[in-house]
Amino acid sequence: MTLELGWEEWVSLPKLGLPAMKAKVDTGARSSSLHAFTVEPFGPPSKLKVRFGVHPIPERPDIEVYCSADVLDRRDVTSSNGETEKRWTIETDIEINGERWPIILTLTDREGMNFHMLLGRQALEAYPGEAPRVSPTKSYVQPVLGYDAYDKMLAKTPQKRALRVAILTKEPKIYSSRRLIEAGEARGHVVETINTSRCYMLINAEKPEVHYDGRALPSYDAVIPRIGASITAYGTAVVRQFETTGAFCVNRSEAISASRDKLYAHQILARDGIGMPTTAFASSPQDNEALIKLIGQPPIILKLLESTQGKGVVLAETKKAAESVISAFRNLNADFLVQEFVKEANGEDIRCLVVGNKVVAAMKRSAAPGEFRSNLHQGGSAVSVRITKQEREVALRAARALGLGFAGVDLLRSENGPKVLEVNSSPGLEGIEKSSKKDVADLVFQHIEKRAASTVKRRRKIVSAA
Ligand SMILES: Nc1ncnc2c1ncn2[C@@H]1O[C@H](COP(=O)(O)OP(=O)(O)OP(=O)(O)O)[C@@H](O)[C@H]1O
């Protein structure tokens, strides 16, 4: 049977995640075009892709769908007003009333036009059967689709498409960065590393931008922040800027800031009733004795707030030792906390790796002989471990309390159940992948796909002062 088309029809472009578009069928035009904005090529030249936004509903510029497709070429196209423009060209499938066939589309700015899609001769000729018959006097000969599908898509349904992902890191060569790049590429995405400290920002209401090496960075679908402790403040500002560009950030800036501030993080965990070693903190040196008393009989733990890799963690066996460490810290003007020593942990802690709302891997770290700190940087060793249901729940609650989607939660096994030591927002992958044999990097990308690939976004209204 011949496919009959009116001069306007509903079509869908399933591979682009566009379930319903009104198209103008125009046999006077050779090529077909799709309205696209922020059209940005990405990926290696041999496998070039293009990422673009579409307003499928001409009257609703607040509904944006993000698409990516393989590039066919970039060609000169002369439009009906005689102007020639270089356009990105892609191949995709069109579907009309259950009939589906591949067509070539050029991407162009059709903003302000009644139809955001134009179906030309070439696409009609590509129809596998007898060429469709166009009746220019008729409208909507084929079924009317309507735009309801976009409301459903706003609620969920990720589309499978190639994503453009940035890893914010100063260390693109280390194991964790390499594994994330590898895992993302293996899943068909394009992954770029960006040195956080080299980013600079244009802060304005209309079009927030992040710049690097003299040019504005493109739009990313997702960002994996790996912000080192030494640049937390600037790093989180960069993450915040990426958030305003609409990128899905695996960990949001405020969650990174909260987890980095040990005192604040402890307060958040305590507020949510999550078990942790009793912890005390004071600002004035006059309160040293009272502070030690709050924690109880030594041995006690003293921790620099800025500590990482166990470097600023001291076990004071006696009250005298505790006092002299405190006075040393105070002389250095260093902030610290005093903590109950969980002796029964026996120099072991459990690192639970949380991705999304799951603990995807766990390892037990054991301190070197004569050492109480189990950090791998302090000579500790790691083995895979089965965690209890309670430990799993505590780890998830801790990551959730801080708002982290990708976190390393460190627990001590105490007589009174698991006690959270800290929640790390840039957990290393080497120890956990090697000990647990889990492909954590791949799981991070599965999480990103669920959260970032959802193509439809409702654009936040920018309220202008005028
Ligand atoms: N209250 C405690 N009781 C017993 N052991 C502790 C306690 N606090 C810390 N430890 C041990 O010391 C190690 C380092 O502590 P912590 O993780 O707090 O330090 P950090 O410098 O913040 O390390 P990270 O690089 O993991 O952030 C822990 O892994 C644990 O083995």
The ligand as a Tripos MOL2 file, in Angstrom:
@<TRIPOS>MOLECULE
LIG
   31    33     1     0     0
SMALL
NO_CHARGES

@<TRIPOS>ATOM
      1 N1         38.1560    6.8320   66.2620 N.pl3     1 LIG1
      2 C1         38.9330    5.8930   65.7530 C.ar      1 LIG1
      3 N2         39.0950    4.7030   66.3670 N.ar      1 LIG1
      4 C2         39.8910    3.7540   65.8390 C.ar      1 LIG1
      5 N3         40.5830    3.9000   64.7000 N.ar      1 LIG1
      6 C3         40.4810    5.0610   64.0540 C.ar      1 LIG1
      7 C4         39.6380    6.1140   64.5340 C.ar      1 LIG1
      8 N4         39.7300    7.1420   63.6750 N.ar      1 LIG1
      9 C5         40.5630    6.7610   62.7120 C.ar      1 LIG1
     10 N5         41.0280    5.5150   62.9060 N.ar      1 LIG1
     11 C6         41.9490    4.7760   62.0350 C.3       1 LIG1
     12 O1         42.7810    5.7060   61.3690 O.3       1 LIG1
     13 C7         42.5820    5.6730   59.9620 C.3       1 LIG1
     14 C8         42.6040    7.1030   59.3930 C.3       1 LIG1
     15 O2         41.5130    7.8370   59.9200 O.3       1 LIG1
     16 P1         40.6180    8.8050   59.0520 P.3       1 LIG1
     17 O3         40.0350    8.0300   57.9170 O.co2     1 LIG1
     18 O4         39.6950    9.5090   59.9400 O.co2     1 LIG1
     19 O5         41.7690    9.7630   58.5460 O.3       1 LIG1
     20 P2         41.9320   10.6560   57.2720 P.3       1 LIG1
     21 O6         43.2760   11.2950   57.3510 O.co2     1 LIG1
     22 O7         40.7360   11.4950   57.1760 O.co2     1 LIG1
     23 O8         41.9590    9.5830   56.1060 O.3       1 LIG1
     24 P3         41.2350    9.6110   54.6870 P.3       1 LIG1
     25 O9         42.3140    9.7910   53.6830 O.co2     1 LIG1
     26 O10        40.6030    8.2390   54.6600 O.co2     1 LIG1
     27 O11        40.3000   10.7310   54.6850 O.co2     1 LIG1
     28 C9         41.2340    4.9990   59.7830 C.3       1 LIG1
     29 O12        41.1690    4.3560   58.5360 O.3       1 LIG1
     30 C10        41.1700    4.0390   60.9310 C.3       1 LIG1
     31 O13        41.8640    2.8420   60.6190 O.3       1 LIG1
@<TRIPOS>BOND
     1     1     2 1
     2     2     3 ar
     3     2     7 ar
     4     3     4 ar
     5     4     5 ar
     6     5     6 ar
     7     6     7 ar
     8     6    10 ar
     9     7     8 ar
    10     8     9 ar
    11     9    10 ar
    12    10    11 1
    13    11    12 1
    14    11    30 1
    15    12    13 1
    16    13    14 1
    17    13    28 1
    18    14    15 1
    19    15    16 1
    20    16    17 2
    21    16    18 1
    22    16    19 1
    23    19    20 1
    24    20    21 2
    25    20    22 1
    26    20    23 1
    27    23    24 1
    28    24    25 2
    29    24    26 1
    30    24    27 1
    31    28    29 1
    32    28    30 1
    33    30    31 1
@<TRIPOS>SUBSTRUCTURE
     1 LIG1         1 GROUP 0 **** ****
